[in-house]
């Protein structure tokens, strides 16, 4: 059987090398294109993941099934000339999450189909997450490790069956690696904006999770070769974004948890919600045993910053002319007010505070509104206007000073999309500083 190249993360970490990978958790076209362009320039691999609520067998909130998302990403890879052998696709929080309002039998049947779609489409990094209760579970009783692991092992069985069928059509298909555990908020972020204190995963809980899953895999008849492809466990190392900041990684508070990974020669940690950590903190996470750094809102937040900066330039250029402005920020706000389901539970405060959070919160709920037709049309008009008018260096210096320097030094094209994507690259480079992921391939 072929080996999944992502297993090398474990091998290198156990050799004492501080190598990992960052995971792009986004369906935004500018974010994905920026990541692939930067990977091409850097000569490194790129991992892109879709969450269970983003893409599923019914389309998710993006309207894309896993196979559609794969095509979407591969088309961008073709466009930018990224080597597909260095591109990995993952599925995040795959389980009964979005079907939790149903009884166990129905919810798990839907979760099975979700797994089939992801593995059948050739996704090679599968996070199995069965930590959430379904309708028939006792709401007053904690789900036991055995129930969580048993459901997870069943989904792993489905994944393996699907992979075997995939091999019949694609003999060179790479076997999936698995991620287990869930010590993080649900996909999309925590509900509520106040920091109630992030608790580092207890060593005992981490070890119990591993033991329960290993036993469940064995009881389900999954061989040692399948358990060997479980490469990471999701833990909470003590990080989380907030509306106007983040809980920074404190290696002293996490030292017992991080030391415990040394007891498991075939595992690393996967860290979720690493957005807005400094590059130093990101590197510390990798040094301490986190092999996979998940980032989502931090990348679309940078994209939104870039869009707002470009609109400031546009406003100066179209003032007093008959050119129709994009009104990008106002359009985004209007769409968020028209349908508040993606932000209402997450933001609290006065009307002024809510207005600020809708636009500028680090949790970046506005990313859910970027694919709406009205916002996409406004973004397209913004880009078109600036391509027609040009971006003067003096305004670029005012609103995008880092990109201004790169343009002046001949490192970056003076084009609105190039400027926008380079703003995203500012964030990507902090992850590349931490992961040294060029060493994986």
N, C-alpha and C positions, 0 to 999 in steps of 0.2 A: 504494500500500500504506500502511496505517496505520502510525504510528510508535509503538513501545513507549515509554511515558513514562519507563522506567528509563534510556533513552539520555540523558536530560537530566542525569543524574549526570555523564556525561563532558563534556557541553557546558559545564556550570557550572564544573566543575573546571578545564577548559582556559581559561575566562575568568578564572581566578584566584580563584574563589569557593570557600570552604571548606564545600562541601555534599556530603553523602553520604547513606547510609541504613544503618540497622542491620537485621539479618536475624534474625528469631525462628526458631531451629532447634529446634522442640519440638512434640510432639503432646499436651502436657498441657493439659487444658481450662482450668484456672485461669490458666495462663501466657498462652494465646491470648486468653482473655477480658480479662485485664488489659491486654494490648497493644492490643487493639481499643478498649477503653474509653478508654485513655490517648490513643490516636490521635484518637478522637472529640473528646475534651476539648481536645487540642492543635491540632486542625485539620490534622493531618499524615497522610501515607500510612503504610501498614503493609506490611511484607514478611514473609511467613511461608514457611518452607521445610521440606520433608520430605527426609530422607536416603534413600539407596538401600536401607539395611537397615531403615528405619522403615516404609516403604510401598513395595511393589512389586507386580508382576502376580500374586503369590501371597499377598499380604497383609502381608508383612514381620513384624516383631516386634509391631507394633500390631494386626495383623489387618485393617488397612485397605489397600485398593488406592488408587492415586492419586485416582481419582474419588470414592472414599469419603472420603478425607481432605479433598478440596475441599468436599464437602457438609458435613462436620463443621465446617470453618472457616466456611463461608457461613451455616450455621445459627446459629453463635455471633454472627456479624456481624449477622444479623437480630435476634437476641435483644437485643443492646446498641445497635442502631440505628447501626451503622457504615456509612458510604457505600461501597458496593462498588466504585465507580470508583476509590477510593483504596487498594484492597486488591490486593496482588500475591502470587502463589504461585510458589514456586520448587522445583526438584528438585536435590538436592545429591549430588555424587559419583556421577552416573549413568554407568554403564559396567559392566564385568564384575566389579566388586568382590565381590559376594556369590555370584558364579558362578565364582570364580577356581580352584576345585577341578576344573574341567572343561577339556578341550582347547579350543584357540582357537575352532574352528568352532562348537562347542556353546555356549561361554561368550559369544561375540559374538552368537549367535542369541538367547540369553536377554537380552543387553544391548539388542539391537534392540527386543525386545518391551517391555522396561522403558521405553525412550524413547517408544515408541508410546503406552504407557499415560499417561505424564506429559504429553506434548504433546497427545495426543488428548483429555485431560481439561481442557485449557485452561491448563495451567501455562505461564507466560510468561517465566520465568527458568530457564535450563537449564545446569547445570554439567556439562559433559562431562568425565569423568575416566577415562582409559584408562591410567593410570600404573602399575597393578598387574600383576604377572605372572600368567599363567594356567598351568594344569598342563603344557601342552606347551612352554612357554618354558623355555629353559636356566636352571636355578636359579643357575648360577655366573656368568652374564653379565648385565650391566646392560642393561635395555631401552633401545634407542636412541631418540632423539628422533623419528626417522623412523617407527619402528614405533608409538610412542605416538600421534603425530600422525596417522598413516594410519588407525589404528583410530578415533581421535576424529573425523576427517573423515567416515568411513563412517557413524558414528552421527549426525553432523550431517545427512548425506543423508537418513537415516531420519526425522530430526526434521522436515526440510523437506517430505518427502513426506507425513508425517502432518499437518503444518500445512495443506497444500493440501487435503487431504481434510476437515479441520475447517472450512475456509472454505466448503466446499460446504454444510455444515449451518448454520454460523454465519458469515455474511458479514462481521460486524463483529469477528471474532476478531482479537486483537492478535498480531502476529508475535512469536515468541520471541526474546529476546536470549540470547547464549551466553557462558558463562564457561569458560575453558580453564586447564589447569595444575593441579598438585597438589603443593604443597610442605609438606604438613601431615600429621599423623597420620590414620589411617583414621577414618571416622565412629565416634563414641563415645569417642575419645580415645586417647592413646598407651598402649602396653602397658608396665606397670611404673610405679612411683611415683617413682623417683629421677630427679633432674634431671641428665641427661648433658650438658647444655649445648645451648642452642638456636642453631642456625647460621642466620644471615641468608642468604637466597638470593643467590647470586653474580650480578652483573650479566650476565656472559657466559651463564650458564645461563638466565636470564630471556629474554635476547634470542634465544638459540638456540631456546627453546620457541616464541616468537612466530614466528620465521622458518620453523620446521618446520611449524607449524600453517597458516600462510598458504600455503605451498607445497602442503601436503596438500589444503587446501580447493580450491585452484586445479586441482590434478591430478584431483580428484574431480569436477570440472565444476561446482562451486558458484560462483555468480557473485559479483561484487564486492558486490552488495547483501546477500548472506549474510555475507560476511566483515565487512561494515560493522556487522553486528549482534553481532559478537564485541566485547563492551564491557569485559571485565576479564580479568585473568590472576591466578590464585591464586599468591601468593608467601608466603615466610616472612619477615616483617619482624622476627622475633626475639621472639615472644611465645608463651607456653604456660602453662596452669595446672598446678599441682602439688597434692599432697595438702593441704598447709597454706599455700599461697601461690601465687605465679605469677612467671614470668619477665617483668619489666616491659619495656615498649618503651623502647629507648634510641635516640633519633633520631641520635645521633652514630655509632653502629655501623651504622645502616641508611642513612646519608646518600647513599652512592654508589648503592645500589639505588633509593632514592626519587628521586634526581636523574635516573635513567635513564628514568623514565616520561615525562619531558618530550619524549623523542625519538619518542613515539607519540601523535599528536594524537587518535586514536580510542579510546584505552585508558586505564583506571584499574587500580589494584590491587584485589584482593579479599583481605581479611585474615580468616583463620580463627582459631579459638581465642583470640578477644580477651576472653574471660571474665575477670573480676576485675581488669582494668586499671582504673586510676583514671580519673575523667572527664577529667582533664587529659591523661593519656596517650592516651585515646581521641580527644580533640580533636587532639592532635599527629599521630596517625595520619591523620586526615582532612586536616589541613593539609599533610601531606607526600605525599599522593597516593593514599591508600587510600580508595576510594569506597564500599566495602561492608564493614561490620563484622559478622562472624558471631558470634552468641552463642547458646549452648544451655544447658550445665550451669549457667552463672551465674544463669539465670532459674529453673530448677527447684530449684537450691540455695536461692534466696530463698523459693520456694514451700514447700520443706521446712522452712526456718527458721520460716516463718509457722505451719505446721502444728504444729511442736513448741511454739511459743509459746502457741498456742491450747490445746494439750493441757495445758500447765502450768496455765493458767487453769481448765480443766475439772477437773483433779485437785483443785484447792482447793475447787471448788464442789460436787463430788459426794462429797467425803470424809464418811464417816459417814452417807450417805444410802443408799436402796435403788435409786438410779439406776445403771444399768449403764454403766460408763465405756467409752470408745472403745478404750483400749489401743492407740492408733495407732502409737506408736514401737515397742512390743513386737511388734505384728503385722508391721510392716515388717521388723524384724530377723528374725522367724521365717520370713518368705517368702524373705529373702536367704539364710538358712542352708539352707532346704529345696532351693534351686536356686541354685548358686553360679556358673553359667556367665557371668553378666554382670559379675562382679567379681573372680573368683579370679585371673585372669591380670594384673589391674591393681593389686592390692594385695599388698604383702609386709610381713612383720613378725611380732611375737609375737601371741599370741591377743588380748591387750589392745589392741595397736596395730591389729590387724585390726578389732576391734569398734569402735574409734573411727573408723577410716576408713570402715567401712560406713555409719555414720551421718553423719559430718561432713566427709568428704573433699571438697575443691573439685572433684574430678573427678566427683563426684555420681553414682556408679554406681547409687545407690538409685532414681534416676529410672526405671530399667527395670522396677522392681517396683511403681510407682504404679498401673499399669493392672490389676494382678492383682485378682481378685474380693475376696479377703480384705482387701487394703489399701484398696480403694475402699469396701468396707462399713464399715471402721473410720473412714475419712475422713467418710463420710456420717453416721455416728453422732456423731462429734465435732461436726460442724456442727449436727446436729439437737439435741444436748444443749445446746449454747451458745445456740441460738435459743430453746429452752425456758427455760433458766435466766437468760439475759441475760449480758452481759459487764460486770461492775462496773468503774467507772473506775479504782478503786484497783489492781485486778489488771491492767487494761490498761496503766496507767502502769508497773507493775513489769515486765511481760513484752513489751509492744509500745509503748515510749515515744514513738516517732515518730508512730504511728497515734493514740495518746492525744492528742497535741497537736492533730492535725488534727480529731479528733472534738470536742475542746473548742472549737476555733475555728469549728466548723460546716462544715468542708470535707469531712468524711467521715462516712458513716452508721455508727452503732454496730451493725454486723451482722457475724457471723464471716466470711462470704465477702468482704464489703467490706474488712474488716481484713486478711484473707489476701492478697487481690489488691493491696491498697495496699502490702504488703510487697514484692511483685514490682515494683510501680511505682517503688519506691526505686531499683532497678537500672535499669529502663527509662529513668528520667529522666537517668541518667548518660550513656546513649547519645544521647538527644535533645539533651543539652547539647553533645555532640560533633558531631552530624550536621547540624543545622539543616535537617532534611528537610522542614519545612513549605514550603520554597522550591521543592520539586520539582514540586508541583501547585498 
